[in-house]
Structures are given as structure tokens and as C-alpha cells.
Amino acid sequence: MTDVVATLTRYLTLCDVPASAEGELGDLFTEDAVWEGGGAAYAEKFGRTEGRAAIVEMLSGYLPPNPHFQTNVHLLFPGTVDVGGTTARGSWPMQQLSRYESGDSEIMVARLDVTFRLDADRPRISTFRTERLFTSPLTGER
């Protein structure tokens, strides 16, 4: 189970800004992976992306050098993991604090439902689903 959490934590760390995810981000996903937004807000915002290369391309649109986040941090909270054969399925609450290039900032909480393929060398994400549960603007000093 710790390898699964380590893979998910590494993914979130690579999506933090500032950070560099070149090359390594794709290695966390299976070749046939699916990344999708769940619930009304995220299904519309993110839709469904299929395949490792397409997922990396989509995620890279939010990461430097693209002007989306000024700073961004993901915080993963304890979740549940069920292991069966060559797969593991987990669900975690995740908090994201973001400051955008526009100067706006927000706090967001989402539920992550992730399926991993337990490859010989390490778990890889085969299905990643995120659903927004809460969001609110942050105010205060920059």
C-alpha cells in the first residue's frame, strides 16, 4: 500500500508549482491510462483524457512554462486502499491551494479515486478521477 501512496504523492508533487515534471510525470501512468473529472463541475472542466501521452499533454497545459499557476500545492490526506491481484483501488481527500497568474487565489478540496496497476517495478496509475467537493477564494496578503 505504501508504494501506491508514494506514486500518488509523487504525482501531486510533480503537479505543484513551481516544480519540474518533465519526463517523470508520464512514467507514473500506464500506457492506456484514463484521467477524468467527475461530478458536474469537473466533468465539464476536465472531461476525459485517454492515454499516457494525452494525459501528460493535458496536465502540462497547467504547468510551467504555461502561464496558469503562479504557485500551487497539493496536500493529500489519509484514504483507503483495496488491493486485489494486480490492481489497487484507492480513494483520498485532497486539498489544493492555488495562486493563479491572474492574482486570484483559492482553496479547493477534491476526492481522488485512483486505480493502480501493480507492475513489477512500481504501481502505475491506470485510472485517475478527481471530483471537486469544495472551493473558496482566498483573500489576504500576497
C-alpha positions as MATLAB code, in Angstrom:
seq = 'MTDVVATLTRYLTLCDVPASAEGELGDLFTEDAVWEGGGAAYAEKFGRTEGRAAIVEMLSGYLPPNPHFQTNVHLLFPGTVDVGGTTARGSWPMQQLSRYESGDSEIMVARLDVTFRLDADRPRISTFRTERLFTSPLTGER';
ca = [
       0.000    0.000    0.000;
       2.827    2.446    0.727;
       4.071    2.148   -2.872;
       0.620    3.153   -4.121;
       0.522    6.190   -1.834;
       4.100    7.071   -2.835;
       3.113    7.016   -6.522;
       0.094    9.253   -5.907;
       2.116   11.606   -3.702;
       4.824   11.873   -6.370;
       2.167   12.696   -8.972;
       0.766   15.503   -6.799;
       4.257   16.843   -6.080;
       5.028   16.963   -9.807;
       1.807   18.963  -10.308;
       2.869   21.564   -7.718;
       4.198   24.883   -8.985;
       6.987   25.756   -9.043;
       8.269   22.301   -9.952;
       9.564   20.445  -12.960;
       7.663   17.414  -14.166;
       9.423   16.857  -17.465;
       9.681   13.187  -18.379;
       8.851   11.766  -14.980;
       5.135   12.603  -14.961;
       4.332   10.232  -17.809;
       6.165    7.357  -16.168;
       3.601    7.370  -13.342;
       0.784    6.342  -15.733;
       0.082    3.160  -17.674;
       0.162    3.481  -21.451;
      -3.651    3.106  -21.605;
      -4.449    5.275  -18.567;
      -7.584    7.386  -18.206;
      -7.692   10.766  -16.411;
     -11.120   12.297  -15.841;
     -13.074   14.898  -13.981;
     -16.061   13.688  -12.003;
     -19.172   15.455  -10.803;
     -20.845   18.260  -12.721;
     -18.115   20.898  -12.245;
     -15.088   18.755  -13.049;
     -16.690   16.607  -15.753;
     -17.305   19.811  -17.685;
     -13.960   21.432  -16.825;
     -11.687   18.432  -17.404;
     -13.706   15.858  -19.317;
     -11.961   12.557  -20.029;
      -8.440   12.113  -21.382;
      -7.197    8.705  -22.549;
      -3.633    7.500  -22.974;
      -0.375    8.403  -21.250;
       0.821   10.907  -23.865;
      -2.540   12.716  -23.983;
      -2.681   12.904  -20.177;
       0.822   14.384  -19.948;
      -0.064   16.897  -22.673;
      -3.266   17.914  -20.847;
      -1.553   18.255  -17.459;
       1.365   20.175  -18.971;
      -1.080   22.874  -20.032;
      -1.425   23.781  -16.359;
       2.292   23.656  -15.535;
       5.240   25.959  -16.310;
       6.191   27.310  -18.707;
       2.441   27.713  -19.411;
       1.003   30.707  -17.549;
      -1.670   29.156  -15.335;
      -0.453   28.783  -11.749;
       1.842   31.247  -10.024;
       2.092   28.875   -7.053;
       0.218   25.688   -6.314;
       0.441   22.986   -3.651;
      -1.467   19.715   -3.223;
      -1.997   18.172    0.220;
      -3.049   14.511    0.361;
      -4.993   13.249    3.357;
      -5.334    9.644    4.582;
      -7.557    7.493    2.420;
      -8.460    3.877    1.805;
      -6.814    1.343   -0.493;
      -8.104   -2.075   -1.558;
      -5.626   -4.431   -3.223;
      -6.782   -7.310   -5.394;
      -4.493   -9.291   -7.652;
      -2.625   -6.929   -9.965;
      -4.630   -3.797   -9.136;
      -5.148   -1.476   -6.211;
      -8.014    0.987   -5.872;
      -7.892    3.930   -3.517;
      -9.861    6.988   -2.529;
      -8.377   10.071   -0.871;
      -9.437   13.590    0.061;
      -7.022   16.166   -1.350;
      -6.671   19.872   -0.658;
      -5.198   22.255   -3.215;
      -4.065   25.810   -2.527;
      -3.521   27.851   -5.665;
      -2.456   31.329   -6.685;
      -3.078   31.969  -10.358;
      -1.197   34.163  -12.788;
      -4.258   36.459  -12.692;
      -3.525   37.133   -9.000;
      -6.622   35.268   -7.805;
      -6.153   32.519   -5.243;
      -8.345   29.721   -3.922;
      -8.578   26.722   -1.682;
     -10.152   23.597   -3.116;
     -10.964   20.162   -1.745;
     -11.479   17.192   -4.052;
     -11.919   13.461   -3.776;
      -9.413   11.427   -5.766;
     -10.439    7.936   -6.859;
      -7.421    6.197   -8.358;
      -6.820    2.715   -9.737;
      -3.244    1.463   -9.995;
      -1.771   -1.384  -11.995;
       0.751   -3.127   -9.789;
       3.620   -3.518  -12.257;
       6.746   -5.398  -11.239;
       8.874   -2.271  -10.736;
       6.209    0.016   -9.202;
       2.499    0.857   -9.221;
       1.310    2.945  -12.154;
      -1.899    4.950  -12.365;
      -4.387    3.352  -14.751;
      -7.451    5.451  -13.837;
      -7.404    8.854  -12.136;
     -10.703   10.546  -11.277;
     -10.981   13.849   -9.437;
     -14.209   15.368   -8.158;
     -14.403   18.820   -6.610;
     -16.117   18.844   -3.224;
     -15.467   22.421   -2.080;
     -13.854   25.604   -3.303;
     -13.496   29.106   -1.921;
     -11.436   32.169   -2.844;
      -8.561   33.056   -0.552;
      -8.044   36.646    0.456;
      -5.207   38.359    2.244;
      -1.674   39.463    1.625;
       0.185   38.242   -1.414;
];
